[in-house]
């Protein structure tokens, strides 16, 4: 299986979690949030983070960046850290039963999660192209 296929596989595995988060963000304002929402947000964001991190490791290894401290590696780490922070903010909003803040944070997480796949693909492609003879 190629690195591209592995990265796409990681992305596909988090699709159900992303759909779940999008559905939670479309709930009705003013409706009290049940306790299970915080559990679901924590699980779904954790699943997405794990898949993004695993894909990032594949990108770095396939691009020959594993262990090296390159600009691409730093940029990828910063993006993953931003995604983790957004997950933490979404979980905190769910625990506080703040629907408005939860929606805001879930949209932020969704945007950053979408961006991470673009970043990983760009880093992988740029290294693959520059390594070609």
C-alpha positions as CSV (number, residue, x, y, z in Angstrom):
1,X,0.0,0.0,0.0
2,X,1.5,3.4,-1.0
3,X,1.9,6.2,1.4
4,X,-0.8,8.1,-0.4
5,X,-3.2,5.2,0.1
6,X,-2.3,4.9,3.8
7,X,-2.9,8.6,4.3
8,X,-6.3,8.4,2.6
9,X,-7.1,5.3,4.6
10,X,-6.5,7.3,7.9
11,X,-8.6,10.1,6.6
12,X,-11.5,7.8,5.6
13,X,-11.4,6.1,9.1
14,X,-12.2,9.4,10.8
15,X,-15.2,10.2,8.5
16,X,-17.8,8.7,10.9
17,X,-16.4,10.7,13.7
18,X,-16.5,13.9,11.7
19,X,-20.1,13.2,10.6
20,X,-21.0,12.7,14.3
21,X,-19.4,16.0,15.3
22,X,-21.2,17.8,12.4
23,X,-24.5,16.4,13.6
24,X,-23.9,17.6,17.1
25,X,-23.1,21.1,15.8
26,X,-26.4,21.2,14.1
27,X,-28.5,20.6,17.3
28,X,-31.1,23.1,18.3
29,X,-29.9,26.2,20.3
30,X,-31.3,26.4,23.8
31,X,-31.7,22.7,24.1
32,X,-30.0,21.4,27.2
33,X,-27.0,19.2,26.3
34,X,-27.2,15.7,27.8
35,X,-24.0,14.3,29.5
36,X,-23.4,11.8,26.7
37,X,-22.6,14.8,24.3
38,X,-19.3,15.5,26.2
39,X,-18.4,11.8,26.0
40,X,-19.2,11.7,22.3
41,X,-17.2,14.9,21.5
42,X,-14.2,13.6,23.4
43,X,-14.3,10.2,21.7
44,X,-14.9,11.6,18.2
45,X,-12.3,14.4,18.5
46,X,-9.8,11.8,19.9
47,X,-10.4,9.5,17.0
48,X,-9.8,12.2,14.5
49,X,-6.7,13.4,16.3
50,X,-5.3,9.8,16.4
51,X,-5.9,9.3,12.7
52,X,-4.4,12.7,11.8
53,X,-1.3,12.0,13.9
54,X,-0.9,8.5,12.3
55,X,-1.1,10.0,8.9
56,X,1.4,12.7,9.9
57,X,3.9,10.0,10.8
58,X,3.4,8.4,7.4
59,X,3.9,11.7,5.7
60,X,7.2,12.4,7.6
61,X,8.5,8.9,7.1
62,X,7.6,8.8,3.4
63,X,9.0,12.2,2.8
64,X,12.3,11.3,4.6
65,X,11.6,13.6,7.4
66,X,11.4,11.2,10.3
67,X,13.8,12.3,13.0
68,X,14.9,15.4,11.1
69,X,13.8,18.8,12.3
70,X,12.6,20.4,9.2
71,X,10.3,23.3,8.5
72,X,7.7,20.9,7.2
73,X,7.9,18.8,10.3
74,X,7.5,21.9,12.5
75,X,4.6,23.2,10.4
76,X,2.8,19.8,10.6
77,X,3.4,19.6,14.4
78,X,1.9,23.1,14.8
79,X,-1.1,22.2,12.8
80,X,-1.6,19.0,14.8
81,X,-1.2,21.0,18.1
82,X,-3.9,23.5,16.9
83,X,-6.2,20.6,16.1
84,X,-5.6,19.2,19.6
85,X,-6.3,22.6,21.2
86,X,-9.6,22.9,19.2
87,X,-10.6,19.4,20.4
88,X,-9.9,20.4,24.0
89,X,-12.0,23.6,23.6
90,X,-14.9,21.6,22.1
91,X,-14.8,19.1,24.9
92,X,-14.7,21.9,27.5
93,X,-17.8,23.6,25.9
94,X,-19.6,20.2,25.9
95,X,-18.8,19.6,29.5
96,X,-20.1,23.2,30.3
97,X,-23.2,22.4,28.4
98,X,-22.7,25.6,26.4
99,X,-24.4,24.8,23.1
100,X,-23.4,28.0,21.4
101,X,-19.7,27.6,22.3
102,X,-19.9,23.9,21.4
103,X,-21.1,24.8,17.9
104,X,-18.4,27.4,17.5
105,X,-15.7,25.0,18.7
106,X,-16.9,22.1,16.6
107,X,-16.9,24.2,13.5
108,X,-13.4,25.3,14.3
109,X,-12.3,21.7,14.8
110,X,-14.0,20.7,11.5
111,X,-12.1,23.4,9.7
112,X,-8.8,22.5,11.2
113,X,-9.3,18.8,10.6
114,X,-10.0,19.5,7.0
115,X,-7.0,21.7,6.8
116,X,-4.7,19.0,8.3
117,X,-5.4,16.6,5.5
118,X,-4.5,19.3,3.0
119,X,-1.3,20.2,4.9
120,X,-0.3,16.5,5.1
121,X,-0.9,16.0,1.4
122,X,1.0,19.1,0.5
123,X,4.0,18.2,2.6
124,X,4.1,14.7,1.2
125,X,3.7,15.8,-2.4
126,X,6.3,18.6,-2.1
127,X,8.9,16.1,-0.8
128,X,8.0,13.4,-3.2
129,X,8.3,15.8,-6.2
130,X,11.5,17.3,-4.9
131,X,13.0,13.9,-4.4
132,X,12.1,12.7,-8.0
133,X,15.1,12.7,-10.3
